[in-house]
Structure formats: structure tokens, C-alpha cells
Amino acid sequence: MAVEEIANRMTGELAPNGDKRADALLPSPMIQNHAAFLKLMADGTLLCAWFGGSLEGKSDISIHLSCLEPGTDRWSEAVRLSDDPARSEQNPVLFAAPDGRLLLIHTAQVSGNQDECLLRLRELRVSPGGLAAGEPALLDLPLGTFVRAPVTLRDDGAWMLPVFRCIAPPGQRWTGSHDTAGVAVSLDEGATWTLTEVPGSIGCVHMTIVPLDGSRLAAFFRRRQADYVVRSESLDSGRTWSAPEPTDVPNNNSSIGVVRLADGRVAMVCNPTSAATSAARRQSLYDELGESDGRPDATGGCEPVWGVPRAPLTLCLSEDGGRSFPLRHVIEESSGACLSNDSVDGRNQELSYPVLLEAPDGAIHVAFTYKRRAIKHVRLAPGWLVAQAG
């Protein structure tokens, strides 16, 4: 699908696409749209947040949100929720707090310097006039703390926010080579935070926590090294974590989405490709910004791999708590080319940064970046997995 055709189809209409499936391209006035996050509200409204602008890392990148109300088949026009003229605002996370507040957490960085990122929290308010965001508050976490995955409640009610630390040695530019994973914990409803590191996690980012049984949790990570999705486990409700170990799912240094389904299986949406399956490479995530401050790239740490194709988009299923994912169903196919982040010339063909959730009726909702031009929503009706297995 050409860039112009994608733009023409960004109407938000959720239309049937074969048996037990419906698709929509969400409305957005921005030329680039990336990093979707889904949240299903108690009244059945489905929210989708993402970042949009001209190019990832540019200061015109802001957080946007659209909603799909119960009983409707069209996503609303996008609402802009942030507007910092000096920083690129990225990676929204939506959280319905136990006290009734709807919260937005997102990053804010200057250019491609993820190690200088601020983490902001805003309350979202719904009124007859629409949706609006309150003034941002800074989370008291170190510079360079990034988010991507949902907040999880601990057994004592504490908020657990999975994070990754974007670290660069003094005097050097961030490249991803020293990134590590951790969990930010708040005991006072987001007012203050403490950070716990995941041991042995260099290169592990986008930590996603999945409750299993009792006090046992699993966490899944994207890898800067573009080798495998890796998994960590906690036996004490998230207070401590084991060192991550590889699963059988390849990873291309791109985001994953993981949930536990009502039937007990763990479902992951990702691009099961890796550096071992493709020779495609690019210099860095932000090599198109054309901005440099004279510092050399970071040395040491792991060796990040950028540019491995971000496709196909695949739903993987596990019956052993996420150690292995033998059942895999392709949701969307493309070349996955991502040697450019440009959203104008059509070179980018990635199907990336998926997020998924299971609704109470058994439907599975997936949202993802569609060729850096749009956010695509796919609704898989109850029984879709059974039909695929048959």
C-alpha cells in the first residue's frame, strides 16, 4: 500500500477483513505515527495512545490519543495530549489507577539523546467537551529512564512500572549499548518512586510484566543485541527478579507485546526475526536526524543491532508460562524494511511496536505501527485462535 493510499484510509473505520477479523487505520493529522498503547476502560471504551509528528526524535513529536466507543465501528479523531516545543515526547503508557484517575506516563527527550530523557505523568480528564490532559509532573527517577509497557499492581497495592535505563558513559553519545532493565515502584500512588534493577539485563529493554499464578510473575524483554526475546521471573510478586534467559522467539531489537489470556496461555505479538536471519543494518536509531553535538558514540557494553526487518507481525502462544512459544500465527506481512524512519517516501515497511489485550468477550485487540505512517488496529473476534488452530 502506497503512502498516499495509507493516508486516504486513515479514517478510523473498523471494517471486516475476512472471517472473524476487522481492521482500522486510526485518524491522525501527523505524517509519522508510532508506538501504540491500548487501554480498555471499564465502560468498554477502547483507548489508543501513540506518538506522532514528522520524525522520531524531532521536537514536533507529541502524544496523541483516539478512542473507540462501545457499539461503534469508527475511531475518534486524534486528540493531542502533549506539546513540549523543545523535546520529542514518546512512548505513552496509559494507567487506570485504583483511585479512579486515568494517567498518562510518557518520555520527553532532546533529539536522539535518550540518556537525557525526562519521564512525565499527566492526569487525563474526560468531559462533555472531549478529552484533555492536565499539567505534567516529573517522576523522580534518574534521567534516561524510559517506559513502554503497562503498570502492574503488586500484591500490596504498590504500582510497578517496568522501565529501562538509557545510559551513556560520560562524554559519549547514547547508542543503546549500556541499557539495562528495572522496575520503578511507587507506594504512594505515583507521588514518589524507587528503582530496582533487573540483574544481568544489559541490552534488555521494554520489560513487560505478566502475572502467572500466586506470587509468580514473568517478564519479557526486547533485546538490543537483536537475538532473542528473553524472559525473567519473580517468585515474590515482583520484588526481586532473576537474570533474563532466552526464549525460543527471535527478536530484532524491536518492541513486543505480551499478555496472559483468560485460558492461562501467554500470548506475545512480535516480529520473530533476528540479526541471524537478516544482514540489513543501519547505523543507529536516530541516524536521519542530522544532529550532532560532537561527542563520540558510546563504547563498551553490548553491541546494539539496528535495521533488522520489522515483519512479519506474529501472534505467538505459550502453554508453559512463556518459556517457549511453539504456536505462531501471522497477523500481517510485509518486507519489514526499516533502514529509514521516513514516513513520506514509502521506504519504511515495518509492522512494529505491537500492543495487545484480551477483552472480556474474548476478542483480541492488537495495535501496531503500520509502515511508520499510521497506527493500525486489528480486532480478532472470539474464536479466531480456534479457527487458526483448525
C-alpha positions as CSV (number, residue, x, y, z in Angstrom):
1,M,0.0,0.0,0.0
2,A,1.5,3.4,-1.1
3,V,1.9,6.3,1.3
4,E,-0.9,8.2,-0.3
5,E,-3.3,5.2,-0.1
6,I,-2.4,4.7,3.6
7,A,-3.3,8.4,4.3
8,N,-6.6,8.1,2.4
9,R,-7.6,5.1,4.5
10,M,-6.8,6.7,7.9
11,T,-10.5,7.2,8.6
12,G,-10.7,5.2,11.8
13,E,-13.4,2.9,10.3
14,L,-13.2,-0.6,11.7
15,A,-14.1,-2.7,8.7
16,P,-14.3,-6.5,8.3
17,N,-11.2,-8.2,6.8
18,G,-12.0,-11.8,6.2
19,D,-13.6,-14.1,8.8
20,K,-13.5,-13.1,12.5
21,R,-11.3,-10.1,11.8
22,A,-11.7,-6.3,11.4
23,D,-9.1,-3.7,10.7
24,A,-8.8,0.1,11.0
25,L,-6.2,2.8,10.3
26,L,-6.5,5.4,13.1
27,P,-7.1,9.0,12.1
28,S,-4.1,11.3,12.7
29,P,-3.0,14.7,11.2
30,M,0.7,13.7,11.6
31,I,2.9,12.3,8.9
32,Q,4.6,9.8,11.3
33,N,2.7,7.7,13.9
34,H,4.4,5.2,16.1
35,A,4.4,3.3,19.4
36,A,0.8,2.5,20.1
37,F,-0.6,1.7,23.5
38,L,-4.1,0.2,24.1
39,K,-6.2,0.6,27.2
40,L,-9.7,-0.9,27.7
41,M,-11.8,1.2,30.1
42,A,-14.4,-0.2,32.5
43,D,-17.3,1.1,30.3
44,G,-15.9,-0.7,27.3
45,T,-14.3,2.3,25.6
46,L,-11.0,1.3,23.9
47,L,-8.3,4.0,24.1
48,C,-5.2,4.1,21.9
49,A,-2.3,6.4,22.5
50,W,0.8,6.9,20.4
51,F,3.4,9.5,19.4
52,G,3.2,11.5,16.2
53,G,5.0,14.2,14.3
54,S,7.5,14.5,11.5
55,L,10.3,12.1,12.5
56,E,11.1,10.3,15.8
57,G,13.5,12.4,17.8
58,K,12.3,15.7,16.4
59,S,10.8,18.2,18.8
60,D,7.4,18.2,17.0
61,I,6.8,14.7,18.2
62,S,3.9,14.7,20.7
63,I,1.5,12.2,22.3
64,H,-1.9,11.7,20.6
65,L,-4.9,9.6,21.6
66,S,-8.1,8.3,19.9
67,C,-11.0,6.3,21.3
68,L,-13.4,3.6,20.1
69,E,-16.6,3.8,22.0
70,P,-18.7,0.8,22.8
71,G,-21.1,-0.2,20.0
72,T,-19.4,2.0,17.4
73,D,-17.1,1.0,14.5
74,R,-15.1,4.2,14.0
75,W,-12.2,5.6,16.0
76,S,-12.5,9.2,17.0
77,E,-10.3,12.0,15.6
78,A,-7.0,12.2,17.4
79,V,-6.5,14.5,20.4
80,R,-3.1,15.9,21.1
81,L,-2.2,15.5,24.7
82,S,1.3,17.0,25.0
83,D,3.2,19.8,23.4
84,D,6.8,20.5,24.5
85,P,8.4,22.6,21.7
86,A,11.9,21.6,22.9
87,R,11.6,17.8,23.4
88,S,10.5,14.7,21.5
89,E,7.6,13.2,23.6
90,Q,7.4,9.5,23.1
91,N,6.3,6.0,24.3
92,P,2.9,6.7,26.0
93,V,1.6,4.4,28.8
94,L,-2.0,4.6,30.0
95,F,-2.9,3.5,33.5
96,A,-6.3,3.4,35.2
97,A,-5.3,3.9,38.8
98,P,-7.3,2.3,41.6
99,D,-8.4,5.7,42.8
100,G,-10.2,6.4,39.6
101,R,-7.7,8.6,37.8
102,L,-6.7,7.9,34.2
103,L,-3.0,8.6,34.0
104,L,-0.6,9.1,31.1
105,I,3.1,8.4,31.5
106,H,5.4,9.3,28.7
107,T,9.0,10.2,27.8
108,A,10.5,13.5,26.7
109,Q,14.0,13.8,25.3
110,V,16.1,16.3,23.3
111,S,16.9,15.0,19.8
112,G,18.2,11.4,19.9
113,N,19.7,11.7,23.4
114,Q,17.6,9.1,25.2
115,D,20.0,9.2,28.2
116,E,18.7,12.8,28.8
117,C,15.1,11.7,28.8
118,L,12.6,13.1,31.4
119,L,9.6,10.9,32.5
120,R,6.3,12.8,32.8
121,L,3.0,11.9,34.3
122,R,-0.3,13.6,33.4
123,E,-3.9,13.0,34.5
124,L,-6.3,12.7,31.6
125,R,-9.8,14.2,32.1
126,V,-12.9,13.2,30.2
127,S,-15.6,15.9,29.9
128,P,-18.5,16.7,27.6
129,G,-16.1,18.7,25.5
130,G,-13.8,15.7,25.0
131,L,-10.5,14.5,26.4
132,A,-7.8,16.8,27.9
133,A,-4.5,16.3,29.6
134,G,-3.5,18.0,32.9
135,E,-0.2,19.7,33.5
136,P,2.7,17.2,33.6
137,A,4.6,16.2,36.8
138,L,8.1,14.8,36.6
139,L,8.7,11.3,38.0
140,D,11.6,11.4,40.5
141,L,13.6,8.8,38.5
142,P,17.1,9.2,37.0
143,L,17.5,10.9,33.7
144,G,17.3,8.5,30.9
145,T,14.5,6.3,32.4
146,F,12.3,5.1,29.6
147,V,8.9,3.4,29.5
148,R,6.9,1.3,27.1
149,A,4.8,-1.4,28.9
150,P,1.8,-1.3,31.3
151,V,1.9,-0.6,35.0
152,T,1.2,-3.7,37.2
153,L,-0.2,-3.7,40.7
154,R,1.8,-5.6,43.3
155,D,0.2,-7.8,45.9
156,D,0.4,-5.0,48.5
157,G,-1.1,-2.4,46.1
158,A,2.2,-0.8,45.1
159,W,2.4,0.4,41.5
160,M,5.1,-1.4,39.4
161,L,6.2,0.5,36.3
162,P,8.6,-1.5,34.1
163,V,11.4,0.7,32.8
164,F,14.7,0.6,31.0
165,R,17.7,2.8,31.8
166,C,19.2,4.5,28.7
167,I,22.8,5.0,29.8
168,A,25.8,6.6,28.1
169,P,29.4,6.8,29.5
170,P,30.4,10.3,30.4
171,G,31.3,12.4,27.3
172,Q,29.8,9.9,24.9
173,R,26.6,9.7,23.0
174,W,23.8,7.2,23.8
175,T,23.6,4.3,21.4
176,G,21.7,1.7,23.4
177,S,24.9,-0.2,24.3
178,H,24.6,0.2,28.1
179,D,20.8,0.0,28.5
180,T,19.5,-2.1,31.4
181,A,16.1,-3.0,32.8
182,G,14.4,-2.3,36.0
183,V,11.1,-1.8,37.9
184,A,10.1,1.6,39.3
185,V,7.8,1.2,42.4
186,S,5.5,3.7,44.0
187,L,3.9,3.1,47.4
188,D,2.1,6.5,47.4
189,E,0.0,6.4,44.2
190,G,2.7,7.9,41.9
191,A,4.0,10.7,44.1
192,T,7.4,9.1,44.7
193,W,9.3,6.2,43.1
194,T,12.1,3.9,43.9
195,L,14.0,1.9,41.3
196,T,15.0,-1.8,41.4
197,E,17.4,-3.1,38.7
198,V,16.9,-6.5,37.0
199,P,20.3,-8.3,37.3
200,G,22.2,-9.3,34.2
201,S,19.9,-7.2,32.0
202,I,22.3,-5.2,29.8
203,G,20.7,-4.8,26.4
204,C,17.2,-5.8,27.8
205,V,14.5,-3.2,27.3
206,H,10.7,-2.8,27.0
207,M,10.2,-5.1,30.1
208,T,6.6,-6.4,30.1
209,I,5.3,-7.9,33.3
210,V,2.8,-10.8,33.1
211,P,1.2,-12.2,36.2
212,L,1.2,-16.0,36.3
213,D,-0.1,-17.8,39.4
214,G,0.0,-16.6,43.0
215,S,3.2,-14.6,43.7
216,R,4.9,-15.8,40.5
217,L,5.4,-13.3,37.7
218,A,7.2,-13.5,34.3
219,A,8.7,-10.6,32.4
220,F,9.7,-10.4,28.8
221,F,12.2,-8.2,27.1
222,R,13.2,-6.8,23.7
223,R,17.0,-7.2,23.1
224,R,19.4,-4.5,21.8
225,Q,21.5,-7.4,20.5
226,A,18.7,-8.5,18.2
227,D,19.0,-12.2,19.1
228,Y,16.1,-13.5,21.2
229,V,13.2,-12.3,23.3
230,V,14.4,-13.0,26.8
231,R,12.4,-13.9,30.0
232,S,12.9,-13.2,33.7
233,E,10.9,-14.5,36.6
234,S,9.9,-13.3,40.0
235,L,8.7,-15.6,42.8
236,D,7.8,-12.8,45.3
237,S,5.3,-10.7,43.4
238,G,7.9,-8.6,41.6
239,R,10.1,-7.5,44.5
240,T,13.1,-9.4,43.0
241,W,13.8,-10.8,39.6
242,S,16.0,-13.5,38.1
243,A,18.5,-12.7,35.3
244,P,16.9,-12.8,31.9
245,E,17.2,-16.0,29.8
246,P,16.4,-16.6,26.1
247,T,13.1,-17.9,25.0
248,D,12.7,-19.7,21.6
249,V,11.4,-16.5,19.9
250,P,13.8,-14.5,17.8
251,N,14.0,-10.7,18.4
252,N,15.1,-7.9,16.0
253,N,15.7,-5.2,18.6
254,S,12.1,-4.1,18.2
255,S,9.2,-3.9,20.7
256,I,7.0,-6.8,21.8
257,G,3.5,-7.0,23.4
258,V,2.7,-9.8,25.9
259,V,-0.3,-10.7,28.0
260,R,-1.8,-13.7,29.8
261,L,-5.0,-14.9,28.2
262,A,-8.1,-15.9,30.1
263,D,-7.4,-19.6,29.2
264,G,-4.0,-19.3,31.0
265,R,-1.8,-19.2,27.9
266,V,0.7,-16.4,27.4
267,A,0.3,-14.5,24.1
268,M,3.0,-12.4,22.6
269,V,2.9,-10.3,19.4
270,C,6.2,-9.5,17.9
271,N,8.4,-9.8,14.8
272,P,10.1,-13.2,15.2
273,T,13.2,-12.2,13.2
274,S,16.8,-11.5,14.3
275,A,20.3,-10.4,13.3
276,A,21.0,-14.0,12.5
277,T,18.2,-14.1,9.8
278,S,19.0,-10.8,8.1
279,A,22.1,-8.8,7.1
280,A,20.2,-5.5,6.9
281,R,21.8,-2.9,9.2
282,R,21.6,0.8,9.9
283,Q,24.0,3.0,11.9
284,S,21.6,3.9,14.7
285,L,18.0,4.6,15.6
286,Y,18.5,8.4,15.0
287,D,20.9,8.5,12.1
288,E,18.5,10.5,10.0
289,L,18.1,13.4,12.4
290,G,21.3,15.1,11.1
291,E,22.0,16.5,14.5
292,S,25.4,16.1,16.2
293,D,27.0,17.7,19.3
294,G,30.5,16.4,18.6
295,R,30.5,13.6,21.1
296,P,31.7,10.2,20.0
297,D,29.4,7.2,20.1
298,A,29.4,5.2,23.4
299,T,31.9,2.4,23.7
300,G,31.8,-0.8,25.7
301,G,28.7,-2.6,26.9
302,C,26.7,-4.7,24.4
303,E,26.7,-4.3,20.6
304,P,23.2,-3.0,19.6
305,V,22.0,-4.0,16.2
306,W,19.7,-1.7,14.2
307,G,17.9,-2.2,10.9
308,V,16.8,-5.9,11.1
309,P,13.4,-6.1,9.3
310,R,10.4,-5.5,11.5
311,A,8.0,-8.0,10.0
312,P,6.0,-10.2,9.9
313,L,3.7,-9.3,12.7
314,T,3.1,-12.6,14.5
315,L,1.0,-13.8,17.4
316,C,2.9,-16.4,19.4
317,L,1.3,-18.6,22.1
318,S,2.9,-20.4,25.1
319,E,1.5,-23.1,27.4
320,D,4.5,-23.1,29.7
321,G,4.4,-19.7,31.2
322,G,6.3,-18.1,28.4
323,R,9.4,-20.2,28.3
324,S,8.5,-21.4,24.7
325,F,6.1,-20.3,22.1
326,P,5.5,-23.2,19.6
327,L,2.2,-21.9,18.2
328,R,2.6,-18.9,15.9
329,H,0.1,-17.2,13.7
330,V,0.9,-14.4,11.3
331,I,-1.4,-11.3,11.6
332,E,0.2,-9.1,8.9
333,E,3.1,-9.5,6.4
334,S,5.4,-7.0,4.8
335,S,9.1,-6.8,3.8
336,G,9.6,-5.0,7.2
337,A,12.2,-2.7,5.8
338,C,13.3,-0.2,8.4
339,L,16.6,1.2,7.2
340,S,14.8,4.5,7.2
341,N,12.3,6.0,9.6
342,D,11.0,8.3,6.9
343,S,7.2,8.3,6.7
344,V,6.9,10.3,3.4
345,D,8.8,8.3,0.7
346,G,7.4,4.8,1.5
347,R,10.8,3.2,2.1
348,N,9.7,2.2,5.6
349,Q,7.7,-1.0,5.6
350,E,7.8,-2.0,9.2
351,L,4.9,-3.6,11.2
352,S,6.2,-2.9,14.6
353,Y,5.7,-1.9,18.3
354,P,2.6,-4.1,18.8
355,V,0.4,-3.9,21.9
356,L,-2.4,-6.4,22.6
357,L,-5.1,-7.0,25.1
358,E,-8.0,-9.5,25.5
359,A,-11.4,-8.1,26.0
360,P,-14.0,-9.7,28.4
361,D,-15.9,-11.1,25.4
362,G,-12.8,-13.0,24.3
363,A,-11.9,-10.7,21.4
364,I,-8.2,-9.9,21.0
365,H,-7.2,-6.4,20.1
366,V,-3.8,-5.6,18.6
367,A,-2.5,-2.1,17.6
368,F,0.8,-1.5,15.9
369,T,2.9,0.8,13.7
370,Y,1.9,0.4,10.1
371,K,4.9,1.4,7.9
372,R,5.7,4.4,10.2
373,R,2.7,6.2,8.6
374,A,-0.2,5.0,10.6
375,I,-1.4,3.2,13.7
376,K,-3.3,0.0,12.7
377,H,-5.9,-1.6,14.9
378,V,-6.8,-5.3,14.4
379,R,-9.8,-6.9,16.2
380,L,-9.6,-10.7,16.2
381,A,-13.1,-12.0,17.1
382,P,-13.7,-14.6,19.8
383,G,-12.9,-18.0,18.3
384,W,-10.2,-16.6,15.9
385,L,-7.5,-18.6,17.6
386,V,-9.6,-21.8,17.5
387,A,-10.2,-21.2,13.8
388,Q,-6.4,-20.7,13.2
389,A,-5.6,-23.9,15.0
390,G,-8.1,-25.8,12.9
